Amino acid sequence: MQLLLALTFQDEKYRIVRNSVGVPDLVATKDNPRLGYALEVKTGTQKISLSPRDIQGVVSTGHVPVIAVLIFPDPLPRWLFVDARSIQPGTYAKHQLSRKPKVTLEFDANITFRSTLATYHQAAMQGASALAAAISSPPGTG
């Protein structure tokens, strides 16, 4: 789902830099590279665990720090974009996170996400490498 979220931002003309071994998971920037979102992506089914490293990793970037939480399974699958500055390390039930302050994105990510799912369905069925290939990265950012 992390790759599909990256593609969601890319579909809205954001430049994506993925970090496969650290925090944040994704940095999405538009126009000026110092303006954007640092996202730590969490997709657990019932509970989400946040370490001090998860939170500090997105807060320290200079971008808007976001904990992106996928609410799934759910009758209305959606992403929550929690302001990482408003949360402490710990384990949270997803409904607890829905009460935390949110980051307002420049676009409706849930509508775009549904469109992204439709667009990249075939790649998603092929696996993560097919989705990763769909993410365009500038040379040297991998």
ABEGO torsion letter per residue (X at the ends): XAAAAAAAAAAAGBBBBBBAABOBABBBBBGBAABEBBBBBBABAABBBBBAAAAAAAAAAGBBBBBBBBBOBBABBBBBBBBAAABBBEBBBAAAAAABBBBBBABBAAAAAAAAAAAAAAAAAAEAAAAAAABBBBBGAX
